[in-house]
Amino acid sequence: MTERVRALNRDYREALGEYPALMPFAVELHRRGEGPFAGSDRPIKFRNVAKG
């Protein structure tokens, strides 16, 4: 997956080259209406995602 995103997205490719340890790729699947953003009408942004 990382290789495909890297091939498609210049910003991701450059960031991965400069800071590989800070660019983990993680996917979590949730059913509609569930998960950390359930009930929110706001778009999901990276700053909203925290691993804890």
C-alpha positions in Angstrom: 0.0 0.0 0.0 2.8 2.4 0.9 4.4 1.9 -2.5 1.2 2.7 -4.3 0.6 5.9 -2.4 4.2 6.9 -2.8 3.8 6.4 -6.6 0.6 8.5 -6.7 1.3 11.3 -4.3 4.4 13.6 -4.5 3.9 15.1 -1.1 3.8 11.7 0.6 6.8 10.5 -1.4 8.9 13.5 -0.4 7.9 13.3 3.2 8.6 9.6 3.3 12.1 10.3 1.9 12.8 13.0 4.4 11.2 11.5 7.5 10.5 7.8 7.0 10.0 7.1 10.8 7.3 9.7 11.0 5.3 8.4 8.0 3.6 5.2 9.2 0.8 4.0 7.1 -2.2 2.6 9.1 -5.7 1.7 8.1 -8.5 1.0 10.5 -11.9 -0.1 9.2 -15.2 0.7 11.0 -18.8 0.1 10.2 -20.8 3.1 9.1 -21.7 5.2 12.1 -19.1 3.6 14.3 -15.5 4.4 15.1 -13.7 7.4 16.5 -15.6 9.9 14.4 -19.1 8.5 14.8 -21.7 11.3 15.0 -19.4 14.0 13.7 -20.2 15.9 10.5 -16.7 17.3 10.3 -14.3 15.9 7.7 -11.6 13.6 9.1 -8.1 15.2 9.1 -4.8 13.7 10.2 -4.7 16.0 13.2 -7.8 14.3 14.5 -6.2 10.9 14.5 -4.1 9.9 17.5 -2.7 6.5 18.4 -3.0 5.9 22.1 
